[in-house]
Amino acid sequence: MNQKSDSIDQALQEIHDFLPCATPKQWIDNALANQDLMLIDHAHCEKKAASTALSLMYRYVDNSDLLNKMSRLAREELRHFEQVLAIIDKRNITYCHLTPARYAAGLRKEVRTDDPGRLVDVMVVGAIIEARSCERFAAVVPYLDKELAGFYSSLLKSEARHYRDYLALAVQANQGPVDDRVADFLTIEKQLILEPDSEFRFHSGPVV
């Protein structure tokens, strides 16, 4: 096994240890049965991630570490958006508006309203979303066609780094460990991932 594979395997193990549960097999089955929808929603997720990073840069202009990390993240997420869009176009899928999953909103409703608590919580939520995205890419890769499997595999390293960047910024904003807040949000995340959903989305629960 080469060094790159070792690095990705290590990052995935770290993320599996961090998350409260694995993606249910039913969601994987849903994804395979709705690959066009998965790609469309994935594109929306990448665009939203870039938008979130940019909004943080506008809000926290005096935090140079945040500015640098979010600038890089926004560029990468927009590049991923372009790559997903190219696959969508190549496959003659119509890119369209979708209602968002309840996942991100379910996590963000517990974010505190005043800083520094707000920034800590936003960073923790960002870390969880990036970690789950990475875990889901890895979960579906073995079942996808060669092109899509290769693309999703290529995203694992950057998603894992985004998770670490968000978590590091949370610790910085809190001026210390954030284990308690992470535990609180992971409890919510587990419920959102395991409870059935009415519509399939990249971050939905299983649709039975």
Accessible surface in RSA format (square Angstrom, percent):
REM  Atomic radii and reference values for relative SASA: ProtOr
REM  Chains: A
REM  Algorithm: Lee & Richards
REM  Probe-radius: 1.40
REM  Slices: 20
REM RES _ NUM      All-atoms   Total-Side   Main-Chain    Non-polar    All polar
REM                ABS   REL    ABS   REL    ABS   REL    ABS   REL    ABS   REL
RES MET A   1   174.85  90.6  88.33  58.5  86.52 206.0  97.55  82.9  77.30 102.4
RES ASN A   2    95.53  65.9  82.25  79.5  13.28  32.0  42.01 101.1  53.51  51.7
RES GLN A   3   156.72  87.6 147.20 107.6   9.52  22.7  52.53 111.8 104.20  79.0
RES LYS A   4   136.37  66.5 127.65  78.3   8.73  20.8  76.37  68.7  60.00  63.9
RES SER A   5    40.17  33.9  36.84  49.2   3.34   7.7  12.87  27.4  27.30  38.2
RES ASP A   6    71.36  50.0  66.54  66.2   4.82  11.4  26.09  61.4  45.27  45.2
RES SER A   7    51.65  43.6  44.12  58.9   7.52  17.3  24.42  52.0  27.22  38.1
RES ILE A   8    29.98  17.1  28.91  21.5   1.07   2.6  29.98  21.6   0.00   0.0
RES ASP A   9    67.97  47.6  61.56  61.3   6.41  15.2  27.72  65.2  40.25  40.1
RES GLN A  10   133.55  74.7 125.62  91.8   7.93  18.9  39.87  84.9  93.68  71.0
RES ALA A  11     8.47   7.8   7.81  12.0   0.66   1.5   7.90  11.1   0.57   1.5
RES LEU A  12    25.16  14.0  25.16  18.0   0.00   0.0  25.16  17.7   0.00   0.0
RES GLN A  13   100.35  56.1  99.51  72.7   0.84   2.0  41.51  88.3  58.85  44.6
RES GLU A  14    64.85  37.2  57.93  43.8   6.91  16.5  34.23  66.2  30.62  25.0
RES ILE A  15     0.42   0.2   0.42   0.3   0.00   0.0   0.42   0.3   0.00   0.0
RES HIS A  16    87.45  47.8  70.30  48.9  17.15  43.9  50.62  52.2  36.83  42.9
RES ASP A  17   106.40  74.5  72.59  72.3  33.81  79.9  32.98  77.6  73.42  73.2
RES PHE A  18    30.98  15.5  17.29  10.7  13.68  35.6  24.84  15.1   6.13  17.6
RES LEU A  19    12.38   6.9   1.68   1.2  10.70  26.9   1.68   1.2  10.70  28.8
RES PRO A  20    44.97  32.8  12.96  11.8  32.00 116.3  24.94  20.6  20.03 124.5
RES CYS A  21    24.63  18.6  10.10  11.3  14.53  34.2  22.92  58.1   1.72   1.9
RES ALA A  22    69.37  63.8  55.02  84.9  14.36  32.7  56.99  80.3  12.38  32.8
RES THR A  23    11.69   8.3   0.44   0.4  11.25  26.8   0.44   0.6  11.25  17.0
RES PRO A  24    26.50  19.3  16.03  14.6  10.47  38.1  26.50  21.9   0.00   0.0
RES LYS A  25   115.86  56.5 107.14  65.7   8.71  20.7  84.00  75.6  31.86  33.9
RES GLN A  26    71.67  40.1  67.19  49.1   4.48  10.7  18.98  40.4  52.69  40.0
RES TRP A  27     0.00   0.0   0.00   0.0   0.00   0.0   0.00   0.0   0.00   0.0
RES ILE A  28    14.44   8.2  14.44  10.8   0.00   0.0  14.44  10.4   0.00   0.0
RES ASP A  29    57.11  40.0  50.80  50.6   6.30  14.9  21.67  51.0  35.43  35.3
RES ASN A  30    16.41  11.3  15.59  15.1   0.82   2.0   1.25   3.0  15.16  14.7
RES ALA A  31     0.02   0.0   0.02   0.0   0.00   0.0   0.02   0.0   0.00   0.0
RES LEU A  32    53.11  29.6  38.41  27.5  14.70  37.0  38.75  27.2  14.35  38.6
RES ALA A  33    83.17  76.5  44.03  67.9  39.15  89.0  54.84  77.2  28.33  75.1
RES ASN A  34    52.93  36.5  46.84  45.3   6.08  14.7   6.19  14.9  46.73  45.2
RES GLN A  35    50.98  28.5  46.72  34.1   4.25  10.1  13.70  29.2  37.28  28.3
RES ASP A  36    80.98  56.7  79.25  78.9   1.73   4.1  21.53  50.7  59.46  59.3
RES LEU A  37    45.39  25.3  43.51  31.1   1.88   4.7  44.29  31.1   1.10   3.0
RES MET A  38     0.00   0.0   0.00   0.0   0.00   0.0   0.00   0.0   0.00   0.0
RES LEU A  39     0.67   0.4   0.67   0.5   0.00   0.0   0.67   0.5   0.00   0.0
RES ILE A  40    11.91   6.8  11.91   8.9   0.00   0.0  11.91   8.6   0.00   0.0
RES ASP A  41     9.28   6.5   9.28   9.2   0.00   0.0   0.00   0.0   9.28   9.3
RES HIS A  42     1.55   0.8   1.55   1.1   0.00   0.0   1.55   1.6   0.00   0.0
RES ALA A  43     0.00   0.0   0.00   0.0   0.00   0.0   0.00   0.0   0.00   0.0
RES HIS A  44    36.16  19.8  33.40  23.2   2.76   7.1  24.16  24.9  11.99  14.0
RES CYS A  45    36.36  27.5  27.26  30.4   9.09  21.4  18.06  45.7  18.30  19.7
RES GLU A  46     8.47   4.9   7.74   5.9   0.74   1.8   3.58   6.9   4.89   4.0
RES LYS A  47    86.90  42.4  85.87  52.7   1.03   2.5  53.70  48.3  33.21  35.4
RES LYS A  48   115.01  56.1 111.21  68.2   3.80   9.0  66.19  59.6  48.82  52.0
RES ALA A  49    21.85  20.1  14.46  22.3   7.39  16.8  21.61  30.4   0.24   0.6
RES ALA A  50     1.60   1.5   1.60   2.5   0.00   0.0   1.60   2.3   0.00   0.0
RES SER A  51    57.12  48.3  50.75  67.7   6.38  14.7  22.44  47.8  34.68  48.6
RES THR A  52    24.74  17.6  21.61  21.9   3.14   7.5  22.05  29.6   2.69   4.1
RES ALA A  53     0.00   0.0   0.00   0.0   0.00   0.0   0.00   0.0   0.00   0.0
RES LEU A  54    75.14  41.8  75.14  53.8   0.00   0.0  75.14  52.8   0.00   0.0
RES SER A  55    62.11  52.5  53.12  70.9   8.99  20.7  45.04  95.9  17.07  23.9
RES LEU A  56     6.56   3.7   6.14   4.4   0.42   1.1   6.56   4.6   0.00   0.0
RES MET A  57    44.39  23.0  41.08  27.2   3.31   7.9  41.46  35.2   2.94   3.9
RES TYR A  58   179.63  83.9 162.18  92.3  17.45  45.4 114.80  86.3  64.83  79.9
RES ARG A  59   126.50  53.1  97.02  49.5  29.48  70.2  34.91  47.7  91.59  55.5
RES TYR A  60    21.43  10.0  20.52  11.7   0.92   2.4  21.43  16.1   0.00   0.0
RES VAL A  61   105.24  69.3  89.58  81.1  15.66  37.7  89.58  77.8  15.66  42.5
RES ASP A  62   133.29  93.4  96.02  95.6  37.27  88.1  46.74 110.0  86.56  86.3
RES ASN A  63    30.14  20.8  24.62  23.8   5.51  13.3  13.49  32.5  16.64  16.1
RES SER A  64    78.78  66.6  74.01  98.8   4.77  11.0  40.93  87.2  37.85  53.0
RES ASP A  65    51.97  36.4  47.02  46.8   4.94  11.7  19.64  46.2  32.33  32.2
RES LEU A  66     0.36   0.2   0.36   0.3   0.00   0.0   0.36   0.3   0.00   0.0
RES LEU A  67    48.57  27.0  47.79  34.2   0.78   2.0  48.00  33.7   0.57   1.5
RES ASN A  68   105.60  72.8  96.41  93.2   9.19  22.1  25.49  61.4  80.11  77.4
RES LYS A  69    51.91  25.3  47.56  29.2   4.35  10.4  24.52  22.1  27.38  29.2
RES MET A  70     0.00   0.0   0.00   0.0   0.00   0.0   0.00   0.0   0.00   0.0
RES SER A  71    33.09  28.0  30.97  41.3   2.13   4.9  11.81  25.2  21.28  29.8
RES ARG A  72   111.19  46.7 111.09  56.6   0.11   0.3  29.33  40.1  81.86  49.6
RES LEU A  73     1.49   0.8   0.68   0.5   0.81   2.0   1.26   0.9   0.23   0.6
RES ALA A  74     3.95   3.6   3.95   6.1   0.00   0.0   3.95   5.6   0.00   0.0
RES ARG A  75   149.74  62.9 140.61  71.7   9.13  21.7  73.72 100.8  76.02  46.1
RES GLU A  76    37.91  21.8  35.22  26.6   2.69   6.4  23.03  44.6  14.88  12.1
RES GLU A  77     1.91   1.1   1.91   1.4   0.00   0.0   0.00   0.0   1.91   1.6
RES LEU A  78    72.77  40.5  72.77  52.1   0.00   0.0  72.77  51.1   0.00   0.0
RES ARG A  79   132.51  55.6 130.73  66.6   1.78   4.2  47.09  64.4  85.42  51.8
RES HIS A  80    14.81   8.1  14.81  10.3   0.00   0.0   2.59   2.7  12.22  14.2
RES PHE A  81    30.87  15.4  30.87  19.1   0.00   0.0  30.87  18.7   0.00   0.0
RES GLU A  82    92.78  53.3  86.18  65.2   6.60  15.7  33.01  63.9  59.77  48.8
RES GLN A  83    53.96  30.2  49.12  35.9   4.84  11.5  13.70  29.2  40.26  30.5
RES VAL A  84     0.00   0.0   0.00   0.0   0.00   0.0   0.00   0.0   0.00   0.0
RES LEU A  85    49.41  27.5  49.41  35.3   0.00   0.0  49.41  34.7   0.00   0.0
RES ALA A  86    58.89  54.1  48.07  74.2  10.82  24.6  54.23  76.4   4.65  12.3
RES ILE A  87    15.37   8.7  14.75  11.0   0.62   1.5  15.34  11.0   0.03   0.1
RES ILE A  88     0.05   0.0   0.05   0.0   0.00   0.0   0.05   0.0   0.00   0.0
RES ASP A  89    91.46  64.1  77.07  76.7  14.39  34.0  30.06  70.7  61.40  61.2
RES LYS A  90   147.13  71.8 118.18  72.5  28.95  68.9  88.34  79.5  58.80  62.6
RES ARG A  91    74.05  31.1  49.74  25.4  24.31  57.9  34.87  47.7  39.18  23.7
RES ASN A  92   139.58  96.3 106.25 102.7  33.33  80.3  34.03  81.9 105.55 102.0
RES ILE A  93    20.42  11.6   7.80   5.8  12.62  30.4  12.22   8.8   8.20  22.2
RES THR A  94   109.95  78.2  97.28  98.6  12.67  30.2  67.89  91.2  42.06  63.6
RES TYR A  95    66.28  30.9  43.39  24.7  22.89  59.6  43.39  32.6  22.89  28.2
RES CYS A  96    56.41  42.7  47.69  53.2   8.72  20.5  33.47  84.8  22.95  24.7
RES HIS A  97   150.50  82.3 127.05  88.3  23.45  60.0  95.03  97.9  55.47  64.5
RES LEU A  98    28.54  15.9  18.49  13.2  10.05  25.3  20.76  14.6   7.78  20.9
RES THR A  99    74.45  53.0  72.46  73.5   1.99   4.7  70.54  94.8   3.91   5.9
RES PRO A 100   115.11  83.9  92.34  84.2  22.77  82.8  97.92  80.8  17.19 106.8
RES ALA A 101    22.56  20.7   7.07  10.9  15.49  35.2  13.25  18.7   9.31  24.7
RES ARG A 102    88.09  37.0  76.92  39.2  11.17  26.6  64.87  88.7  23.22  14.1
RES TYR A 103     2.93   1.4   2.69   1.5   0.24   0.6   2.85   2.1   0.08   0.1
RES ALA A 104    28.87  26.5  28.55  44.1   0.32   0.7  28.55  40.2   0.32   0.8
RES ALA A 105    67.19  61.8  55.85  86.2  11.34  25.8  62.20  87.6   4.99  13.2
RES GLY A 106    10.02  12.4   0.00   N/A  10.02  12.4   9.57  26.3   0.45   1.0
RES LEU A 107     0.00   0.0   0.00   0.0   0.00   0.0   0.00   0.0   0.00   0.0
RES ARG A 108    86.73  36.4  77.42  39.5   9.31  22.2  44.20  60.4  42.53  25.8
RES LYS A 109   156.19  76.2 118.21  72.5  37.97  90.4  73.74  66.4  82.45  87.8
RES GLU A 110    83.08  47.7  72.52  54.9  10.56  25.1  13.70  26.5  69.38  56.6
RES VAL A 111    26.68  17.6  13.11  11.9  13.57  32.7  13.11  11.4  13.57  36.8
RES ARG A 112    99.56  41.8  91.82  46.8   7.74  18.4  56.19  76.8  43.37  26.3
RES THR A 113   114.77  81.6  95.33  96.6  19.44  46.3  77.46 104.0  37.32  56.4
RES ASP A 114   110.45  77.4 101.99 101.5   8.47  20.0  33.13  78.0  77.32  77.1
RES ASP A 115    70.53  49.4  40.14  40.0  30.39  71.9  27.82  65.5  42.71  42.6
RES PRO A 116    89.66  65.3  87.98  80.2   1.68   6.1  89.54  73.9   0.12   0.8
RES GLY A 117    10.15  12.5   0.00   N/A  10.15  12.5   8.17  22.4   1.98   4.4
RES ARG A 118    59.56  25.0  59.56  30.4   0.00   0.0   1.24   1.7  58.31  35.3
RES LEU A 119    15.09   8.4  15.09  10.8   0.00   0.0  15.09  10.6   0.00   0.0
RES VAL A 120     0.78   0.5   0.78   0.7   0.00   0.0   0.78   0.7   0.00   0.0
RES ASP A 121     0.00   0.0   0.00   0.0   0.00   0.0   0.00   0.0   0.00   0.0
RES VAL A 122    24.85  16.4  22.50  20.4   2.35   5.7  23.49  20.4   1.36   3.7
RES MET A 123     0.05   0.0   0.05   0.0   0.00   0.0   0.05   0.0   0.00   0.0
RES VAL A 124     0.00   0.0   0.00   0.0   0.00   0.0   0.00   0.0   0.00   0.0
RES VAL A 125     1.91   1.3   1.91   1.7   0.00   0.0   1.91   1.7   0.00   0.0
RES GLY A 126     9.15  11.3   0.00   N/A   9.15  11.3   8.98  24.6   0.17   0.4
RES ALA A 127     0.02   0.0   0.02   0.0   0.00   0.0   0.02   0.0   0.00   0.0
RES ILE A 128     0.00   0.0   0.00   0.0   0.00   0.0   0.00   0.0   0.00   0.0
RES ILE A 129    27.14  15.4  27.14  20.2   0.00   0.0  27.14  19.5   0.00   0.0
RES GLU A 130     9.23   5.3   9.19   7.0   0.04   0.1   1.46   2.8   7.77   6.3
RES ALA A 131     0.00   0.0   0.00   0.0   0.00   0.0   0.00   0.0   0.00   0.0
RES ARG A 132     0.00   0.0   0.00   0.0   0.00   0.0   0.00   0.0   0.00   0.0
RES SER A 133    11.12   9.4  11.12  14.8   0.00   0.0   3.61   7.7   7.51  10.5
RES CYS A 134     0.57   0.4   0.57   0.6   0.00   0.0   0.00   0.0   0.57   0.6
RES GLU A 135     6.62   3.8   5.93   4.5   0.69   1.6   0.86   1.7   5.76   4.7
RES ARG A 136     0.00   0.0   0.00   0.0   0.00   0.0   0.00   0.0   0.00   0.0
RES PHE A 137     2.34   1.2   2.34   1.5   0.00   0.0   2.34   1.4   0.00   0.0
RES ALA A 138    22.14  20.4  11.21  17.3  10.94  24.9  12.87  18.1   9.27  24.6
RES ALA A 139    22.94  21.1   8.47  13.1  14.47  32.9  20.38  28.7   2.55   6.8
RES VAL A 140     0.00   0.0   0.00   0.0   0.00   0.0   0.00   0.0   0.00   0.0
RES VAL A 141    30.91  20.3  28.57  25.9   2.35   5.7  28.57  24.8   2.35   6.4
RES PRO A 142   100.32  73.1  59.96  54.7  40.36 146.7  70.70  58.4  29.62 184.1
RES TYR A 143   109.87  51.3  80.81  46.0  29.06  75.6  54.85  41.2  55.02  67.8
RES LEU A 144    18.67  10.4   0.07   0.0  18.61  46.8   1.24   0.9  17.43  46.9
RES ASP A 145    64.16  44.9  48.08  47.9  16.08  38.0  50.10 117.9  14.07  14.0
RES LYS A 146   191.81  93.6 175.06 107.4  16.75  39.9 123.84 111.5  67.96  72.4
RES GLU A 147    67.84  38.9  51.26  38.8  16.58  39.5  45.95  88.9  21.89  17.9
RES LEU A 148     0.00   0.0   0.00   0.0   0.00   0.0   0.00   0.0   0.00   0.0
RES ALA A 149    16.15  14.8  15.86  24.5   0.29   0.7  16.15  22.7   0.00   0.0
RES GLY A 150    42.08  51.9   0.00   N/A  42.08  51.9  34.84  95.6   7.24  16.2
RES PHE A 151    21.17  10.6  14.06   8.7   7.10  18.5  19.79  12.0   1.38   4.0
RES TYR A 152     0.00   0.0   0.00   0.0   0.00   0.0   0.00   0.0   0.00   0.0
RES SER A 153    40.64  34.3  37.88  50.6   2.76   6.4  26.58  56.6  14.06  19.7
RES SER A 154    73.80  62.4  41.86  55.9  31.94  73.6  49.24 104.9  24.56  34.4
RES LEU A 155     2.48   1.4   2.48   1.8   0.00   0.0   2.48   1.7   0.00   0.0
RES LEU A 156    13.45   7.5  12.63   9.0   0.81   2.0  12.87   9.0   0.58   1.6
RES LYS A 157   115.18  56.2 112.35  68.9   2.83   6.7  62.68  56.4  52.50  55.9
RES SER A 158    14.00  11.8  13.06  17.4   0.95   2.2  12.93  27.5   1.07   1.5
RES GLU A 159     5.09   2.9   5.09   3.8   0.00   0.0   0.27   0.5   4.81   3.9
RES ALA A 160     1.56   1.4   1.56   2.4   0.00   0.0   1.56   2.2   0.00   0.0
RES ARG A 161    50.07  21.0  50.07  25.5   0.00   0.0  35.98  49.2  14.08   8.5
RES HIS A 162     1.62   0.9   1.62   1.1   0.00   0.0   1.62   1.7   0.00   0.0
RES TYR A 163     8.69   4.1   8.69   4.9   0.00   0.0   1.28   1.0   7.41   9.1
RES ARG A 164    96.43  40.5  91.22  46.5   5.21  12.4  46.51  63.6  49.92  30.3
RES ASP A 165    22.32  15.6  21.99  21.9   0.33   0.8   0.43   1.0  21.89  21.8
RES TYR A 166     7.61   3.6   7.61   4.3   0.00   0.0   2.06   1.5   5.55   6.8
RES LEU A 167    39.80  22.2  39.60  28.3   0.19   0.5  39.80  27.9   0.00   0.0
RES ALA A 168    52.19  48.0  39.02  60.2  13.17  30.0  46.67  65.7   5.52  14.6
RES LEU A 169     2.54   1.4   1.48   1.1   1.06   2.7   1.60   1.1   0.94   2.5
RES ALA A 170     0.00   0.0   0.00   0.0   0.00   0.0   0.00   0.0   0.00   0.0
RES VAL A 171    61.51  40.5  61.09  55.3   0.41   1.0  61.09  53.1   0.41   1.1
RES GLN A 172    78.83  44.1  62.46  45.7  16.36  39.0  45.03  95.8  33.80  25.6
RES ALA A 173    18.55  17.1   0.65   1.0  17.90  40.7  10.63  15.0   7.91  21.0
RES ASN A 174    65.03  44.8  46.35  44.8  18.68  45.0   2.43   5.8  62.60  60.5
RES GLN A 175   170.91  95.6 130.95  95.7  39.96  95.1  44.21  94.1 126.70  96.1
RES GLY A 176    18.59  22.9   0.00   N/A  18.59  22.9  17.27  47.4   1.32   3.0
RES PRO A 177   108.27  78.9  93.61  85.3  14.65  53.3  97.58  80.6  10.69  66.4
RES VAL A 178     7.84   5.2   4.13   3.7   3.71   8.9   7.43   6.5   0.41   1.1
RES ASP A 179   105.31  73.8  97.62  97.2   7.69  18.2  32.64  76.8  72.66  72.5
RES ASP A 180   116.98  81.9 112.47 111.9   4.51  10.7  34.20  80.5  82.77  82.6
RES ARG A 181    55.71  23.4  55.53  28.3   0.18   0.4  22.76  31.1  32.95  20.0
RES VAL A 182    17.43  11.5  17.43  15.8   0.00   0.0  17.43  15.1   0.00   0.0
RES ALA A 183    55.25  50.8  48.42  74.7   6.83  15.5  53.14  74.8   2.11   5.6
RES ASP A 184    71.69  50.2  65.61  65.3   6.08  14.4  19.83  46.7  51.86  51.7
RES PHE A 185     0.95   0.5   0.95   0.6   0.00   0.0   0.95   0.6   0.00   0.0
RES LEU A 186    22.39  12.5  22.31  16.0   0.08   0.2  22.39  15.7   0.00   0.0
RES THR A 187    98.21  69.8  89.31  90.5   8.89  21.2  69.07  92.8  29.14  44.0
RES ILE A 188    37.20  21.2  36.53  27.2   0.67   1.6  37.20  26.8   0.00   0.0
RES GLU A 189     0.00   0.0   0.00   0.0   0.00   0.0   0.00   0.0   0.00   0.0
RES LYS A 190    91.62  44.7  91.62  56.2   0.00   0.0  38.09  34.3  53.53  57.0
RES GLN A 191   102.05  57.1  94.78  69.3   7.27  17.3  26.49  56.4  75.55  57.3
RES LEU A 192    16.25   9.1  14.97  10.7   1.28   3.2  14.97  10.5   1.28   3.4
RES ILE A 193     0.00   0.0   0.00   0.0   0.00   0.0   0.00   0.0   0.00   0.0
RES LEU A 194    75.61  42.1  61.14  43.7  14.47  36.4  61.22  43.0  14.39  38.7
RES GLU A 195    70.78  40.6  68.88  52.1   1.90   4.5  26.71  51.7  44.07  36.0
RES PRO A 196    90.05  65.6  73.90  67.4  16.15  58.7  74.07  61.2  15.98  99.3
RES ASP A 197    23.32  16.3  13.32  13.3  10.01  23.7   6.37  15.0  16.95  16.9
RES SER A 198   106.13  89.7  73.17  97.6  32.97  75.9  54.30 115.6  51.83  72.6
RES GLU A 199    95.41  54.8  88.08  66.6   7.33  17.5  32.87  63.6  62.53  51.1
RES PHE A 200    10.24   5.1   5.88   3.6   4.35  11.3   5.88   3.6   4.35  12.5
RES ARG A 201    14.73   6.2  14.73   7.5   0.00   0.0   2.69   3.7  12.03   7.3
RES PHE A 202     2.02   1.0   2.02   1.3   0.00   0.0   2.02   1.2   0.00   0.0
RES HIS A 203    14.82   8.1  14.13   9.8   0.69   1.8   6.66   6.9   8.17   9.5
RES SER A 204     1.48   1.2   0.86   1.1   0.61   1.4   1.48   3.1   0.00   0.0
RES GLY A 205     0.00   0.0   0.00   N/A   0.00   0.0   0.00   0.0   0.00   0.0
RES PRO A 206    10.41   7.6  10.41   9.5   0.00   0.0  10.41   8.6   0.00   0.0
RES VAL A 207    36.97  24.3  33.32  30.2   3.65   8.8  33.32  29.0   3.65   9.9
RES VAL A 208   149.66  98.5  92.40  83.6  57.26 138.0 113.33  98.5  36.33  98.5
END  Absolute sums over single chains surface
CHAIN  1 A    10195.3       8551.5       1643.8       5721.9       4473.4
END  Absolute sums over all chains
TOTAL         10195.3       8551.5       1643.8       5721.9       4473.4
